[in-house]
Amino acid sequence: MQIAVIDLGIGNLRSVEQALNAVAPNANVLVTSDAAAIDQADRVVMPGQGAVGTWFNALSERGLEQVVRDSLDSKPMLGICVGMQALFGHCEEDGGVDGLGLFSGEVRHFSNFHQQGPAAPRLKIPQMGWNQVSQRLDHALWQGIDDQSHFYFVHSFCANLNLNAEQDCIYGEANYGHQFIAAVGRENVFAVQFHPEKSHNDGLQLLKNFTQWNGK
Amino acid sequence: MPLAKRIIPCLDVDNGRVVKGVNFVGIRDAGDPVEVAKRYNQQGADEITFLDITATSDKRDTLLHVVEEVASEVFIPLTVGGGVRELQDVHNLLNAGADKISVNSTAVFKPEFIREASSHFGSQCIVVAIDAKQTQWLDKGDGQDRWEIFTHGGRKATGIDAVEWAIKMADYGAGEILLTSMDGDGTKAGYDLKLTKAVSDATLVPIIASGGVGNLEHLVEGVKLGGADAVLAASIFHFGEYTVQQAKQAMRDAGVEIRL
């Protein structure tokens, strides 16, 4: 089994690679920016860190948008963090960036949703740390993971529950000043705002589930 | 369900071994960093921090190797600091498997470095470490406590006010602040809660309290009284006084949101 981890030259992909190697020792994990290799892979992981505008620039510089769109149509695919945010219609970051549009709705800065004023709880941005995820819907990727398990999050932008119409796509939610989308999916695509590769045993379980998932 | 407060065991690494200094001097060997990190991971640590206290750069490759080895077996966030001077250093550590890079002295000499590093790699992976000591020198006659920051592992005074510095670093793009009280470090008398509170109140980025933990109550105080988002400790874990699991239970018993 070939698993391609899309390399856009941003952030640390070693942890994703190493975590996949740990849960699927027989798989061939390839960190790559080669369109042909991504095209030939059985599964694709789309990680992301940093700013979404930079992420999309890197995607187009490497000529990978088409192969990403093809993969989204055809094989098990896992988006992580900015790799999840990129799947929405629009992201507010970097002055506004159009996303891949697999899910409707806009990814916005946390401060849009936090209460303001002296009595409001002071929430640090980025959200950095372990938060509990409510599993709203069953999914093969939740197998063996308890509802309300903690996962590791690092992000300043989030997909808001109410702004995003397709409630049947929302597999997980978490709360940081307001409820936001922690996991979203449709058909062969599953995407998470948190970092499974940094989320200890539950994160490894999710990655293991992904390596065994048939995308249905 | 708020965000859980983090417990972060810290490994001071010198030439590939875990050591623990008292007030930044006097060294006690605490083992092989890979083994120590694995033990904390099994105990449920939320994150692990490595601070390379090796003075010379030729030994830095040892640390890269340690980070690589730990990252292949430990799947929680790893922060690595010590001797980071160039963007290339950040790049190398991230590539070795670090998730966050802690910068101390270089931020003081070249604040722009924090701007560059955070815009290049993202704020989420740039931690500014501040070593601070209470001082009368910066007193402004307003009755407020003042702390001065130090560089070079606590050896050089800077004349810079710690709270003002934290605000500036957050503004430059630091994603987190690792705040060490030099008065407390190694004393086991508890965090400097006033310092922690002052910095936490002044900035909107997460604060890691460090320096002085002697018992589990100190961890609770760091969060409840100091307003810290994460608490860092070294020797109470290294020498087997407490496990990370015990620390987490104590925090939960005290009503702190924690990942057990």
Interface residues (C-beta under 8 A of the other chain):
Chain A: I10 G11 N12 R14 S15 Q18 A19 N21 A22 Q49 G50 A51 R122 K124 I125 P126 Q127 M128 G129 W130 N131 Q132 Q148 H150 Y152 F153 V154 H155 S156 A174 N175 Y176 E197 K198 S199 H200 G203 L204
Chain B: M1 P2 L3 A4 K5 R6 N41 G44 D46 A71 S72 E73 F75 I76 P77 L94 N95 A96 G97 A98 D99 F121 G122 S123 Q124 C125 G175 E176 L204 V205 P206 D229 A230 R259
